[in-house]
Amino acid sequence: MLTSSAVEVPHSCSMHAFDIDAFLRRPLTARVATNGPTVRPTWFLWEDRAFWIRTGPWAKLGDRVRADPALAVVVDECDLGTGAVRQVTARGSAETLPFDTARGHRKLARYLGSDEDRRDPRFRRYLREDPAVTGAMWIRLRPDSLTAKDLSYAVG
């Protein structure tokens, strides 16, 4: 288990340790930044201590990573009802890798559930199409730096 107490934490913040692996396994949206700068929201898979992001020729992300692999990812939550305010920021060099359908299934299951028949047709289609034809690929970021902050507060 990777906890926020095991990673770089700014001294000026009041922190509570939390399970980073469990946080990153949740179906949250990440913001991915490349040099340019550009920032885009994306679904991701946190697996093997790495962020996995699907892309292809329909987006500029793959070209940007090949031109300059420096990448930053922020995943956060802010729940006004519970006071949960947590964030994980990762930085490092990303790489493009061939798309594998099994990983794609795992990513979609975390956001859309395991019942493929209930998914929008475009999500079913992207797992059934040949990645060699569509150009689908993975961006993998194994962070060199991982910073976690828990700025949660009591509600009431």
Contacts in CASP RR format, 6 or more apart in sequence:
PFRMAT RR
TARGET T0000
AUTHOR 0000-0000-0000
METHOD contacts of the structure
MODEL  1
MLTSSAVEVPHSCSMHAFDIDAFLRRPLTARVATNGPTVRPTWFLWEDRA
FWIRTGPWAKLGDRVRADPALAVVVDECDLGTGAVRQVTARGSAETLPFD
TARGHRKLARYLGSDEDRRDPRFRRYLREDPAVTGAMWIRLRPDSLTAKD
LSYAVG
1 19 0 8 1.000
1 21 0 8 1.000
1 22 0 8 1.000
2 19 0 8 1.000
2 20 0 8 1.000
2 21 0 8 1.000
2 49 0 8 1.000
2 146 0 8 1.000
3 17 0 8 1.000
3 18 0 8 1.000
3 19 0 8 1.000
3 20 0 8 1.000
3 148 0 8 1.000
4 15 0 8 1.000
4 16 0 8 1.000
4 17 0 8 1.000
4 18 0 8 1.000
4 20 0 8 1.000
4 148 0 8 1.000
4 149 0 8 1.000
4 150 0 8 1.000
5 15 0 8 1.000
5 17 0 8 1.000
6 20 0 8 1.000
7 20 0 8 1.000
7 146 0 8 1.000
7 147 0 8 1.000
7 148 0 8 1.000
8 145 0 8 1.000
8 146 0 8 1.000
8 147 0 8 1.000
9 15 0 8 1.000
9 147 0 8 1.000
9 148 0 8 1.000
9 149 0 8 1.000
10 147 0 8 1.000
10 149 0 8 1.000
13 149 0 8 1.000
13 151 0 8 1.000
14 151 0 8 1.000
15 149 0 8 1.000
15 150 0 8 1.000
16 150 0 8 1.000
16 152 0 8 1.000
17 150 0 8 1.000
18 86 0 8 1.000
18 148 0 8 1.000
18 150 0 8 1.000
20 88 0 8 1.000
20 146 0 8 1.000
20 148 0 8 1.000
21 46 0 8 1.000
23 75 0 8 1.000
23 86 0 8 1.000
23 88 0 8 1.000
23 148 0 8 1.000
24 46 0 8 1.000
24 75 0 8 1.000
24 88 0 8 1.000
25 46 0 8 1.000
25 110 0 8 1.000
26 77 0 8 1.000
26 110 0 8 1.000
27 43 0 8 1.000
27 110 0 8 1.000
27 111 0 8 1.000
28 75 0 8 1.000
28 76 0 8 1.000
28 77 0 8 1.000
29 41 0 8 1.000
29 42 0 8 1.000
29 43 0 8 1.000
29 75 0 8 1.000
30 41 0 8 1.000
30 42 0 8 1.000
30 43 0 8 1.000
30 44 0 8 1.000
30 51 0 8 1.000
30 53 0 8 1.000
30 73 0 8 1.000
30 74 0 8 1.000
30 75 0 8 1.000
31 39 0 8 1.000
31 40 0 8 1.000
31 41 0 8 1.000
31 42 0 8 1.000
31 73 0 8 1.000
31 74 0 8 1.000
31 75 0 8 1.000
32 39 0 8 1.000
32 40 0 8 1.000
32 41 0 8 1.000
32 42 0 8 1.000
32 53 0 8 1.000
32 61 0 8 1.000
32 71 0 8 1.000
32 72 0 8 1.000
32 73 0 8 1.000
32 139 0 8 1.000
33 39 0 8 1.000
33 71 0 8 1.000
33 72 0 8 1.000
33 73 0 8 1.000
33 74 0 8 1.000
34 61 0 8 1.000
34 64 0 8 1.000
34 65 0 8 1.000
34 68 0 8 1.000
34 70 0 8 1.000
34 71 0 8 1.000
35 64 0 8 1.000
35 68 0 8 1.000
35 70 0 8 1.000
36 64 0 8 1.000
38 60 0 8 1.000
38 64 0 8 1.000
40 59 0 8 1.000
40 61 0 8 1.000
42 53 0 8 1.000
43 53 0 8 1.000
43 54 0 8 1.000
43 107 0 8 1.000
43 111 0 8 1.000
44 51 0 8 1.000
44 52 0 8 1.000
44 53 0 8 1.000
44 73 0 8 1.000
44 75 0 8 1.000
44 107 0 8 1.000
45 51 0 8 1.000
45 52 0 8 1.000
45 53 0 8 1.000
45 103 0 8 1.000
45 104 0 8 1.000
45 106 0 8 1.000
45 107 0 8 1.000
45 110 0 8 1.000
46 52 0 8 1.000
47 103 0 8 1.000
47 106 0 8 1.000
49 142 0 8 1.000
49 143 0 8 1.000
50 140 0 8 1.000
50 141 0 8 1.000
50 142 0 8 1.000
50 143 0 8 1.000
51 73 0 8 1.000
51 90 0 8 1.000
51 139 0 8 1.000
51 140 0 8 1.000
51 141 0 8 1.000
51 143 0 8 1.000
52 103 0 8 1.000
52 107 0 8 1.000
52 138 0 8 1.000
52 139 0 8 1.000
52 140 0 8 1.000
53 61 0 8 1.000
53 138 0 8 1.000
53 139 0 8 1.000
53 140 0 8 1.000
53 141 0 8 1.000
54 99 0 8 1.000
54 104 0 8 1.000
54 107 0 8 1.000
54 126 0 8 1.000
54 136 0 8 1.000
54 137 0 8 1.000
54 138 0 8 1.000
54 139 0 8 1.000
55 61 0 8 1.000
55 62 0 8 1.000
55 136 0 8 1.000
55 137 0 8 1.000
55 138 0 8 1.000
55 139 0 8 1.000
56 62 0 8 1.000
56 134 0 8 1.000
56 135 0 8 1.000
56 136 0 8 1.000
56 137 0 8 1.000
57 134 0 8 1.000
57 135 0 8 1.000
61 139 0 8 1.000
62 96 0 8 1.000
62 137 0 8 1.000
62 139 0 8 1.000
65 71 0 8 1.000
65 94 0 8 1.000
65 95 0 8 1.000
65 96 0 8 1.000
65 139 0 8 1.000
66 96 0 8 1.000
69 92 0 8 1.000
69 93 0 8 1.000
69 94 0 8 1.000
69 95 0 8 1.000
70 91 0 8 1.000
70 92 0 8 1.000
70 93 0 8 1.000
70 94 0 8 1.000
71 91 0 8 1.000
71 92 0 8 1.000
71 93 0 8 1.000
71 94 0 8 1.000
71 139 0 8 1.000
71 141 0 8 1.000
72 89 0 8 1.000
72 90 0 8 1.000
72 91 0 8 1.000
72 92 0 8 1.000
73 89 0 8 1.000
73 90 0 8 1.000
73 91 0 8 1.000
73 141 0 8 1.000
73 143 0 8 1.000
74 87 0 8 1.000
74 88 0 8 1.000
74 89 0 8 1.000
74 90 0 8 1.000
75 87 0 8 1.000
75 88 0 8 1.000
76 85 0 8 1.000
76 86 0 8 1.000
76 87 0 8 1.000
76 88 0 8 1.000
77 84 0 8 1.000
77 85 0 8 1.000
77 86 0 8 1.000
77 87 0 8 1.000
78 84 0 8 1.000
78 85 0 8 1.000
79 85 0 8 1.000
80 155 0 8 1.000
81 155 0 8 1.000
82 152 0 8 1.000
82 155 0 8 1.000
83 152 0 8 1.000
83 153 0 8 1.000
83 154 0 8 1.000
83 155 0 8 1.000
84 152 0 8 1.000
85 150 0 8 1.000
85 151 0 8 1.000
85 152 0 8 1.000
85 153 0 8 1.000
86 148 0 8 1.000
86 149 0 8 1.000
86 150 0 8 1.000
86 151 0 8 1.000
86 152 0 8 1.000
87 148 0 8 1.000
87 149 0 8 1.000
87 151 0 8 1.000
88 146 0 8 1.000
88 147 0 8 1.000
88 148 0 8 1.000
89 145 0 8 1.000
89 146 0 8 1.000
89 147 0 8 1.000
89 148 0 8 1.000
90 141 0 8 1.000
90 143 0 8 1.000
90 145 0 8 1.000
90 146 0 8 1.000
90 147 0 8 1.000
91 143 0 8 1.000
91 144 0 8 1.000
91 145 0 8 1.000
92 141 0 8 1.000
92 142 0 8 1.000
92 143 0 8 1.000
92 144 0 8 1.000
92 145 0 8 1.000
93 141 0 8 1.000
93 144 0 8 1.000
94 139 0 8 1.000
94 140 0 8 1.000
94 141 0 8 1.000
95 139 0 8 1.000
95 140 0 8 1.000
96 137 0 8 1.000
96 138 0 8 1.000
96 139 0 8 1.000
96 140 0 8 1.000
97 137 0 8 1.000
97 138 0 8 1.000
97 139 0 8 1.000
97 140 0 8 1.000
98 131 0 8 1.000
98 137 0 8 1.000
98 138 0 8 1.000
99 131 0 8 1.000
99 135 0 8 1.000
99 136 0 8 1.000
99 137 0 8 1.000
99 138 0 8 1.000
100 138 0 8 1.000
101 127 0 8 1.000
101 131 0 8 1.000
103 138 0 8 1.000
104 127 0 8 1.000
105 127 0 8 1.000
108 119 0 8 1.000
108 123 0 8 1.000
108 127 0 8 1.000
112 118 0 8 1.000
112 119 0 8 1.000
112 120 0 8 1.000
112 123 0 8 1.000
113 119 0 8 1.000
116 124 0 8 1.000
116 127 0 8 1.000
117 124 0 8 1.000
126 134 0 8 1.000
126 136 0 8 1.000
129 136 0 8 1.000
131 137 0 8 1.000
END
